[in-house]
Amino acid sequence: MTNLTAKDLDVLSHVLTAEEMACKKARIYANTLTDAALAQEMERIASQHAARFSALYTILGGKA
C-alpha cells in the first residue's frame, strides 16, 4: 500500500461514501423502474459504482 496522507485518507473516505450511496440509489432505481431497458441501465450504473468502490477500498488496504 502506498503511504497516504491524512488528507488523502479523508478524500478517499468521502469518495467511498459517495460511490456507496450512488450504487445504492442506482439499485433502488433499477428495482423501481417499470421500463426494462432503463432498469437494466440503472443496474449497469450500479455495478460501475460498486466496482469503483471496491477499487478504492482496496487502495485503503481493505479486502473487497
N, C-alpha and C positions, 0 to 999 in steps of 0.2 A: 504494500500500500504506500502511496505517495504521502509525504508529510504535508498535512493540510493545516492551514492557519485557523484560528478561531473564526475569522470572518468567512473563510471558505466553508467551514462546517455549518455556520449559520445560514449561508446562502443555500447550501445543499439541503439543509433541513427544510427550508421554505419551499424549495423546488420539489422535494419529495412530497410534501404535503399537498402542493398544487397538483402534481401528477396523480396522486392517490384520489383526490377529490374529483378531478376531471374523469378519471377512469370510472369511478362510482356513478357519476352523473350520466356518463355515456351509456353505461349498462342499464341504468334506470330508464333512460330514454329508449333504448333498444327494446326493453320489455314493455314499454308503454305504447310505442308507436303501432298503429294498425297497418301502415304501409310496409310491406315486407322488405322492399328494397331499402327504404330509409332505416328500418330496424337493423338490417344487415350492415349497412354503412356505419351506424352507431356502434355496433358490436366490433367492427373493424377498428374504429377510432378508439374504443375502449381497450382493445388489445395493444394498440400502439402506445397508449398511455401506460399500460401495465408493463410493457417491455422497457420503456424509459425509466419507470420506477425501479424495476429490477436492476437495470444497469447502474443507476445512481446508488442504489442500496449496496450493490457490490463494491462500488468505489469506497463506500464508508466502511467496508470490511464485513458487511453482513453476508449471509448466505441466502440468496434469493431463490 
